[in-house]
Amino acid sequence: MKILVTGVAGFIGFHLAKRLLAEGNQVYGVDNLNNYYDVGLKQARLRQLLPNPQFTFEYLDISDRLLTANLFTAGKFEVVVHLAAQAGVRYSLENPHAYVDSNLIGFTNILEGCRYNPVQHLIFASSSSIYGKNTQVPFSVADPVDSPVSLYAATKKANELMAHAYSHLYQIPATGLRFFTVYGPWGRPDMAYYKFVQAIAEERPIDVYNYGKMKRDFTYIDDVVTGIVKLIPHRTKLHPPYKIYNLGNNHPVELQEFIATIETLMGKCAQKNFLPMQPGDVVATYADIQELMNDINFKPTTSVAQGLASFVNWYSSYYGYNTVTEKSLSPKLSTAV
């Protein structure tokens, strides 16, 4: 199968491309390698993919209408997994135009590509941030999402509406995935877990927002990739052929417990700098994944302790830190938190 993965040098895109290639697919990956975080990390991910003859990479910004149109015309893709986006809740307060360019204009160009070059399935990334001020837990795809608290979340809601319209008008099979705090090896340095491990390794204080009184439905990268791969051949029979799923661990963890697990794995105590809630943030996320279980018989299985052990192990290897014992880094650790 010939599959286009946008944002292929990103965290989820890289892991997905690696899995798809391992399963014998032909993967065409695009990315603009922007400097939102360390470009060197994105390049290192790409170096893992480039030796595979079934992988093709093109440096491309999806906000460029002509280049994106040409990509689709030449590519003749069977499936598109659209992960390219300007990520980050807090950065949207500083640089809103980056979100308009990538998440709105860029997504329009992807939809137009699928319109004029029909694909078997378009899977696109949404976010748990879309639930905004929703206080009913667990978050259900049936819940209202009319109160986003960041521009990032607003663009993701817009993406869902745009995809629904295109699916209705042009019968494009489209599936949106609301990701819940994805973490793991080769992750994003702007994410809290990455910053925590880095600061503890370097013996610097960590910032703990809302005084640690937060919960997140941390979802391990391998589980996310498995969910996407299982959804690729699953095209809903709804009319229009459009559906949204939550893709989360279905097990929220207190931030203080999460930090304590990292401390145990690294054999070090964190210096904690307790701070109030940041603008655009939410107190808790919790995914109701019943729809996902019903349709593809899948739910994440990786505990936070297992996932963090794998991340700390990778981090130590990638950056050359020797701050943890071999025993504490074992990915076989199964203590749930």
Secondary structure, DSSP 8 states (H G I E B T S, - for coil): -EEEEETTTSHHHHHHHHHHHHTT-EEEEEE---SSS-HHHHHHHHHHHTTSTTEEEEE--TT-HHHHHHHHHHH--SEEEE------TTHHHH-HHHHIIIIIIIHHHHHHHHHHS--SEEEEEEEGGGGTT--SSSB-TTS-----SSHHHHHHHHHHHHHHHHHHHH---EEEEEE--EE-TT--TTSHHHHHHHHHHTT--EEEEGGG--EE--EEHHHHHHHHHHHTT----SSSSEEEEEES-S--EEHHHHHHHHHHHHT----EEEE---TT--SB--B--HHHHHHH-------HHHHHHHHHHHHHHHHT---S-TTTT-TT-----
